[in-house]
Amino acid sequence: ARAANGRVGVAMALAIGHVTGQVLAMILARVMCWRICPAIRFSLSRVTKAGLKHLLSLGGRFQLLAVMAMAITDGIKILISAMCGGPDVVGQYDLAEKLLTLAKSFSSSLIAPLMPAFAHLHAGQDVARKHSLFISSSKLVAITAAAALAATVVFADPLLAAWAGQECPLAAWTIRVMAAGYFFWLMTGVGTASLRGQGTVRLELTNAVIRTLIAAAIIVPLFVSWGGEPLYKRWGYEGIILGVLLSRVVSSIWFLAAFSKEEGTGFISYAREILGKTILVGVLGVLGGFLFQNLVHDWVPSWSVRWQAAFQVLVWGSIFGLLLCIGLWYGVLARMERNFFSSKVFSIWNGWAKLASVTRT
């Protein structure tokens, strides 16, 4: 009873903390918006019918995408729970999804500021700079996504053990299968930012519909009986995961091809120079990473399972990640691009150093 009460208390504390964080985030967003743009005023007295109509029409399209994504994600979890053994299997799937989401967070943070940049270029009709921003941003997203996801694939078992305190083989298998889908999904983010900068979501909606139809075409046949029992009794979970993977990969490739055709960027050159090189280096890195992990697997202290896993992730994972980043840096980027990104990194570093020195003073 005491343990049950403790779990309830922790759950309530987490819920209260989440709500508090959301409220503080909204307050901070309003304050920062007011400081950057003092002319903006949030007041009900300033609401107009035309402004409300424009806001709802634009926001409604973006919210429709969020609703569709939520329906797909939660629908998959409901199917897994109904077909594959209940909450325990869903927990393993959710753990894998959370870890993959964490792995793609850095690449997602690079995509976030691109929408206003593309909106500015669209307004000025600067086609050359828009194309250059798309290519350079896509390469940077590809490198960061490949590095993070490859490291997650190689060190899936110790990562899960360090997080959950025990081995999670089903979650590790899910991570290794789903990583490719997350990579292609991230690669659509730059094109999505460009389209949202124009205020259009047509390709995104079509992409979501295609992804849903492909997943349904693979998952629905699992309900067909074969040899006296439904197919999902034999390979339901694996079938669902493979369906989700194929739906993300195929729909993402369709989106990239459609966007390249619409923007005139050339999908063949994009696939060869960005996708092909990144995937080749990433696959070689994953194979080398498994070999590296087998070589150093026994070189861990005699600690508990969680601390051994943490040691593998922090020490061996850092070494592998550094080597993989070096391979992606020289394997994907041209010399001019390496010089450009290096100058940007050094300028940001110098800016932080100056800010720190002023703060100390």
C-alpha positions in Angstrom: 0.0 0.0 0.0 2.8 2.4 0.9 4.5 1.6 -2.5 1.2 2.2 -4.3 0.7 5.5 -2.5 4.2 6.5 -3.4 3.7 5.8 -7.1 0.4 7.8 -7.1 2.3 10.7 -5.4 5.0 10.6 -8.0 2.5 10.6 -10.8 0.6 13.6 -9.3 3.9 15.5 -8.9 4.9 14.8 -12.5 1.5 16.0 -13.7 1.6 19.2 -11.6 5.2 19.8 -12.8 4.2 19.4 -16.4 1.3 21.8 -16.1 3.4 24.3 -14.3 6.1 24.1 -16.9 3.6 24.7 -19.7 2.1 27.8 -17.9 5.6 29.2 -17.3 6.5 28.6 -21.0 3.4 30.5 -22.2 4.2 33.4 -19.8 7.8 33.5 -20.9 6.8 33.3 -24.6 4.6 36.3 -24.2 7.2 38.4 -22.3 9.9 37.6 -24.9 7.6 38.4 -27.8 6.8 41.7 -26.2 10.5 42.5 -25.7 11.4 41.7 -29.3 8.4 43.3 -30.9 7.1 46.1 -28.5 4.5 47.1 -31.0 2.6 43.8 -30.6 -0.2 44.0 -28.0 -2.2 41.0 -26.8 -5.7 42.2 -25.9 -9.3 41.1 -26.6 -10.1 44.7 -27.5 -7.8 44.5 -30.5 -9.5 41.4 -32.0 -11.1 41.9 -35.4 -13.3 39.7 -37.5 -10.8 39.8 -40.4 -7.8 39.1 -38.2 -9.6 36.2 -36.4 -10.6 34.7 -39.7 -7.1 34.8 -41.0 -5.6 33.4 -37.8 -8.1 30.5 -37.6 -7.7 29.6 -41.3 -3.9 29.5 -41.1 -3.7 28.0 -37.6 -6.4 25.4 -38.4 -4.3 24.0 -41.2 -1.3 23.6 -39.0 -3.4 22.1 -36.2 -5.0 19.6 -38.6 -1.5 18.3 -39.2 -0.9 18.0 -35.5 -4.2 16.2 -35.0 -3.4 13.7 -37.8 0.1 13.1 -36.4 -1.4 12.5 -32.9 -4.1 10.2 -34.3 -1.5 8.1 -36.2 0.8 7.9 -33.2 -1.9 7.0 -30.6 -3.6 4.7 -33.1 -0.4 2.6 -33.4 -0.2 2.3 -29.7 -3.8 1.2 -29.4 -3.2 -1.4 -32.1 -0.1 -2.7 -30.3 -2.0 -2.9 -27.0 -5.0 -4.7 -28.6 -3.0 -7.1 -30.8 0.3 -7.7 -29.1 -0.1 -8.3 -25.3 -1.3 -5.1 -23.7 0.4 -2.3 -21.8 3.8 -4.1 -21.4 4.5 -4.2 -25.1 3.1 -0.7 -25.5 5.6 0.4 -22.8 8.5 -1.0 -24.7 7.4 0.7 -27.9 6.9 4.0 -26.1 10.3 3.7 -24.5 11.9 3.2 -27.9 9.9 6.1 -29.4 10.9 8.4 -26.6 14.6 7.5 -27.0 14.4 8.1 -30.8 12.6 11.4 -30.2 15.4 12.4 -27.9 18.0 11.4 -30.5 16.4 13.6 -33.2 15.9 16.6 -30.9 19.1 18.4 -31.9 18.3 18.1 -35.6 14.7 19.3 -34.8 16.2 22.4 -33.1 18.1 23.2 -36.3 14.9 23.0 -38.3 12.8 25.2 -36.0 14.4 28.6 -37.0 14.2 27.9 -40.7 10.6 28.8 -41.2 11.0 32.5 -40.6 14.2 32.5 -42.7 12.4 30.9 -45.6 9.4 33.2 -45.1 11.7 36.2 -45.5 13.3 34.8 -48.7 9.9 33.9 -50.1 8.7 37.5 -49.5 11.8 38.8 -51.3 11.5 36.2 -54.1 15.2 35.4 -53.7 15.3 32.0 -55.4 19.0 31.6 -55.4 19.4 32.2 -51.6 16.4 30.0 -50.9 17.9 27.1 -52.8 21.2 27.6 -51.1 19.6 27.7 -47.7 17.7 24.5 -48.5 20.8 22.6 -49.6 23.1 23.7 -46.7 20.4 23.2 -44.1 19.5 19.7 -45.4 23.2 18.7 -45.2 23.5 19.9 -41.7 20.3 18.2 -40.6 21.4 15.0 -42.4 24.8 15.0 -40.6 23.3 15.6 -37.1 20.5 13.2 -37.6 22.7 10.4 -38.9 25.2 10.8 -36.1 22.6 10.8 -33.3 20.5 8.0 -34.7 23.5 5.8 -35.6 24.8 6.2 -32.1 21.4 5.3 -30.7 21.2 2.2 -32.9 24.6 1.0 -31.9 24.2 1.7 -28.1 20.5 1.0 -27.9 20.9 -1.8 -25.3 23.1 0.2 -22.8 21.0 3.3 -23.3 17.8 1.5 -22.4 19.5 -0.2 -19.5 20.9 3.1 -18.1 17.4 4.6 -18.5 15.2 1.8 -17.3 17.6 -0.1 -15.1 17.1 -3.3 -16.9 17.4 -4.8 -20.4 14.6 -4.1 -22.9 15.3 -6.3 -25.9 12.0 -5.5 -27.7 12.5 -1.7 -27.3 16.1 -2.1 -28.6 14.9 -4.0 -31.7 12.3 -1.3 -32.3 14.9 1.4 -32.1 17.1 -0.4 -34.7 14.2 -0.9 -37.1 12.6 2.5 -36.7 15.8 4.6 -36.9 15.8 4.7 -40.7 12.2 6.0 -40.6 13.1 8.8 -38.2 16.0 9.8 -40.4 13.9 10.2 -43.5 11.2 11.9 -41.5 13.8 14.5 -40.3 14.9 15.1 -43.8 11.5 16.3 -44.7 11.7 19.0 -42.0 13.7 21.5 -44.1 11.1 21.3 -47.0 8.3 21.6 -44.4 9.8 24.7 -43.0 10.0 26.2 -46.5 6.4 25.4 -47.2 5.2 26.7 -43.9 7.1 29.9 -44.6 4.8 30.3 -47.6 1.7 29.4 -45.4 0.9 26.3 -47.3 0.5 22.8 -45.9 -0.8 20.9 -49.0 2.2 18.7 -49.4 2.3 18.0 -45.7 -1.3 16.9 -45.6 -0.8 14.7 -48.7 2.3 13.2 -47.1 0.3 12.4 -43.9 -2.4 10.7 -45.9 0.1 8.6 -47.9 1.8 7.5 -44.7 -1.5 6.5 -43.2 -2.6 4.5 -46.3 0.7 2.7 -46.5 0.6 1.7 -42.9 -3.0 0.6 -43.1 -2.2 -1.5 -46.3 0.4 -3.4 -44.3 -1.3 -3.6 -40.9 -4.9 -4.4 -42.0 -3.9 -7.8 -43.6 -2.7 -8.9 -40.2 -6.3 -9.4 -39.2 -6.7 -12.1 -41.9 -6.9 -15.6 -40.6 -4.2 -18.0 -41.8 -4.2 -21.6 -40.7 -7.0 -21.1 -38.2 -5.6 -18.0 -36.4 -5.1 -14.3 -37.3 -1.7 -13.3 -38.7 -1.1 -10.9 -35.8 -0.9 -13.8 -33.5 2.3 -14.8 -35.3 4.0 -11.6 -36.2 1.7 -8.8 -35.2 4.2 -6.5 -33.4 6.9 -7.0 -36.0 4.3 -6.4 -38.8 3.1 -3.1 -37.2 6.6 -1.8 -36.7 7.6 -2.7 -40.3 4.4 -1.1 -41.5 5.2 2.1 -39.7 8.8 2.1 -41.0 7.8 1.6 -44.6 5.1 4.2 -44.4 7.5 6.8 -43.1 10.3 6.0 -45.5 8.1 5.8 -48.6 6.0 8.9 -47.7 9.1 10.9 -46.9 10.8 10.0 -50.2 7.6 11.0 -52.0 7.5 14.3 -50.1 11.1 15.1 -50.9 10.6 14.3 -54.6 7.4 16.3 -54.8 9.0 19.3 -53.0 12.1 19.2 -55.3 9.8 19.2 -58.3 7.7 22.1 -57.0 10.8 24.1 -56.0 13.0 23.1 -58.9 15.8 21.9 -56.7 16.4 18.6 -58.5 15.7 15.4 -56.6 18.3 13.2 -58.3 21.2 15.5 -57.3 19.7 15.9 -53.8 19.4 12.2 -53.3 22.9 11.5 -54.6 24.8 14.3 -52.8 22.9 14.4 -49.5 20.8 11.3 -48.9 23.2 8.8 -50.6 26.4 10.0 -49.0 24.9 10.4 -45.6 23.3 7.0 -45.6 26.5 5.3 -46.9 28.6 6.9 -44.1 25.9 6.2 -41.5 25.6 2.5 -42.5 29.3 2.0 -42.5 29.5 3.8 -39.1 26.8 1.5 -37.7 28.6 -1.6 -38.8 31.9 -0.3 -37.5 30.1 0.7 -34.3 28.9 -2.8 -33.6 32.4 -4.2 -34.2 33.8 -1.5 -31.9 31.2 -2.3 -29.2 32.1 -6.0 -29.3 35.7 -5.2 -28.9 35.2 -3.0 -25.8 32.2 -4.8 -24.4 34.2 -6.4 -21.6 36.1 -3.3 -20.7 33.6 -2.0 -18.1 33.8 -1.7 -14.3 32.2 -4.3 -12.1 29.3 -2.0 -11.2 25.5 -2.5 -11.2 23.7 -3.0 -14.5 22.6 0.7 -14.7 26.0 2.1 -14.0 27.8 -0.3 -16.3 25.4 0.8 -19.1 26.0 4.5 -18.2 29.7 3.9 -18.5 29.4 2.3 -21.9 27.2 5.2 -23.2 29.4 8.0 -21.8 32.8 6.6 -22.5 32.6 4.2 -25.5 29.5 6.1 -26.9 31.4 9.4 -26.9 34.4 7.9 -28.7 32.2 6.3 -31.3 30.1 9.5 -31.7 33.2 11.6 -32.2 34.6 9.2 -34.9 31.3 9.1 -36.7 30.9 12.9 -36.7 34.4 13.2 -38.2 33.4 10.6 -40.9 30.2 12.5 -41.7 31.9 15.9 -41.7 34.4 14.8 -44.3 32.2 12.3 -46.2 29.2 14.5 -46.8 30.4 18.2 -46.8 32.6 19.7 -49.5 35.6 21.8 -48.4 33.8 25.1 -49.0 30.9 24.0 -46.9 33.2 22.8 -44.1 34.9 26.2 -44.0 31.5 28.0 -44.0 30.1 25.9 -41.1 33.4 26.1 -39.2 33.4 29.9 -39.4 29.8 29.9 -38.1 30.7 27.6 -35.2 33.7 29.7 -34.2 31.7 33.0 -34.4 29.0 31.5 -32.1 31.8 30.2 -29.7 33.4 33.7 -29.7 30.1 35.3 -29.0 29.5 33.0 -26.0 33.0 33.6 -24.7 32.5 37.4 -24.9 29.2 37.1 -23.1 30.8 35.0 -20.4 33.6 37.5 -19.9 31.2 40.4 -19.7 29.1 38.4 -17.1 32.1 37.7 -15.0 33.1 41.3 -15.1 
